[in-house]
Amino acid sequence: MDEQKEQAVTEALDAPAPPSEARVTTRTRAAEHRTQGVQSVDRALDILEVINAHGGQLSLSELAGETGLPAPTAHRLLRTMIAKGYVRQLANRSYGLGEKLVLLGQAASARA
């Protein structure tokens, strides 16, 4: 490679990154991590983890607040998980972990 080309390559590599690439916040990294998978699955699992972390029972507004999801989005995901048995709606209209999770946990323990 001649000297001019070598100098151009060196300058390009040493140049600062454009502003859009130079600043990557923690929030941006988290958003990038989320988009690597299936967003709805990620959100549904977040809901299950939040319910578990708060003693197994939360209201819709508490779930939305803890997960950062809009309440209508959280509600749609909850309805799907209720239909599949992973979440149950309690008499006081809060949401708890469903029986299907117990079955999965037992199966995982038996294979461990």
Beta strands, then each sheet from edge to edge (+ up, - down):
strand 1: 57-58
strand 2: 87-89
strand 3: 95-97
sheet 1: 1+ 3- 2+
end
